[in-house]
Amino acid sequence: LGTFMAGGFAGIANWCSMLPIDTVKSRYQVAPEGKYSGVYAVFKDILAKEGPRGFYKGLTPVVVRAFPANAACFAGYEFVSSMLTKAGLE
């Protein structure tokens, strides 16, 4: 259970810290060509029009998905690692 929880919370921490960067990247990718001169222009636009909260739009579904996905990943890794260790294939 500890590994499962650690994985879930690690996923949440990852997305809470990386979502602003991902938001800027995504907006830059879907913007019409020529709208922005670069990612810094996207950053300034989001900050000016939406404030800091604009970087965290969509956080709830991302966190809801991140917890079980990362928890399962951590648990799966630990399970396979223990099986390989028991089989002498570390």
C-alpha positions, -999 to 999 in steps of 0.1 A, spaced: 0 0 0 29 23 7 44 20 -27 9 25 -43 4 57 -23 39 69 -30 33 64 -67 0 82 -67 13 112 -48 44 113 -70 22 116 -100 2 144 -85 34 163 -75 48 158 -110 17 173 -127 13 201 -102 48 212 -110 48 205 -147 13 216 -157 22 253 -163 50 242 -187 27 218 -204 0 244 -207 23 269 -224 35 241 -248 0 230 -257 -12 265 -264 18 272 -285 12 240 -305 -25 247 -312 -21 285 -319 -24 296 -355 9 301 -372 25 334 -365 3 343 -334 32 339 -310 69 346 -315 78 319 -291 70 302 -258 78 333 -238 51 352 -257 26 324 -249 36 326 -212 31 364 -212 -3 361 -229 -16 336 -205 -4 356 -175 -18 389 -188 -53 375 -198 -59 348 -172 -34 354 -144 -15 326 -126 -46 304 -125 -45 302 -163 -15 279 -161 -35 254 -140 -66 250 -162 -75 214 -164 -56 204 -132 -85 184 -117 -88 158 -145 -50 156 -147 -47 148 -110 -76 124 -111 -58 105 -138 -23 108 -125 -29 92 -91 -41 58 -102 -18 57 -133 13 65 -113 3 43 -84 -2 13 -107 32 21 -124 50 22 -91 33 -10 -78 39 -28 -111 76 -19 -110 80 -31 -74 61 -63 -81 83 -72 -111 114 -61 -93 106 -84 -64 98 -113 -88 131 -109 -106 150 -107 -73 133 -139 -61 143 -156 -94 178 -144 -90 177 -121 -120 183 -88 -103 
